[in-house]
Amino acid sequence: MSYASASVRLSVIIPTKDRSTTLIRVLRALEHQYCDKKLFEVIVIDDKSSDDTFSVLKGFAGKTHLNFRFLTGGGTTPGAARNIGLHHARGDWVLFLDADTIPDSYVIRQHLHYHQKMDESVCVIGYVHMDSQLEQVEQARRNETMLTFSPHTWLSWPEYRTANSSMSRQRCLGVGGFDETLVAAEDTELSSRLARRGMCFYYIDSIRVCHSHPMDVNGYFKKGQLYGQAAAFWYKKSPDLRPLLVQRYGVFARETHFYKKIKYIARSIIVNRLTVPAIAFWGHRIRSTWTESSDRLYQCVYRYRTRRAFRQYMTRNANG
């Protein structure tokens, strides 16, 4: 069943790839929102999944009472998938969820409520809490999405992330949407351009979603590599942001402060391609006994992967 597009105020945009199990939990949670279903639409972009996502979406579309559509992405980057949803959206506002962020029952209602009270230059950011699965010691990213901001507070643009955030569709389109070349950090890069155009970011902890994406250690380390690649692309395209990017991602470049360079060199002596396998091994070995120490060892490897990917891209670019 679909409703007239004229009544749609909010478009929920969900990119997905090989996440059918949690995706259906997200969609069912959207079916049970305490909000008039005519006020929002749901757009899922299947980014060339290799699991049963297509059949799940097809089955859901035939039964749901939501204003629901699913589209096909190119399988390139999350930003490209979100842009597809953005260009097909009909709402005044867009709410970005992920295929592993399960909304509480009042999420849609609250996002709409705050946008009705605020200027269109405000982006609303809600709270992301951890699924109990991510609290288990065998998971490599147990506390990654935890937030420590005050309940209602203004944030700077580098603190923005897409999951459980909403903004004016026209404002987002006005800056060109997401950078489709970035394999990670596309949300923070978008917020840097939005901020230049006057966007403000307001955090409200009562708007809650549950993050449910268990990740083993190899997936966690791979994520560090992707952020290193993204930082290098971003560094090249935004000279004015280079000092901030160097500090944020802990990479080595001309803009690195002198004392940071000394620290970087000292760290490289301890954490390098020869020692990283042993660090990862001991991180796993002590996981169940000294979990916090294990987290620090995992983070050492994660950051090494980020620095290495950044350096490799910069070297290839300089030589090529």
Buried (B, 14 or more C-beta within 10 A) or exposed (E): EEBEEEBBBBBBBBBBBBBBBBBBBBBEBBBEBEBEBEBBBBBBBBBBBEBEBBEBBEEBBEEBEBBBBBBEBEEEBBBBBBBBBBEBBBBBBBBBBBBBBBBBEBBBBBBBBBBEEEEBEBBBBBBBBBBEEBEEEEBBBBEBBEBEBEEEEEBEBBBBBBBBBBBBBEBBBEBEBBBBBBBBBBBBBBBBBBBEEEBBBBBBBEBBBBBBBBBEBEEBBBBBBBBBBBBBBBBEEBEEBBBEBBBBBBBBBEBBEEEBEEEBEEBEEEBEEEBBEEBBEBBBEBBEEBEEEBBEBBBBBBBBBBBBBBBBBBEEEEEE
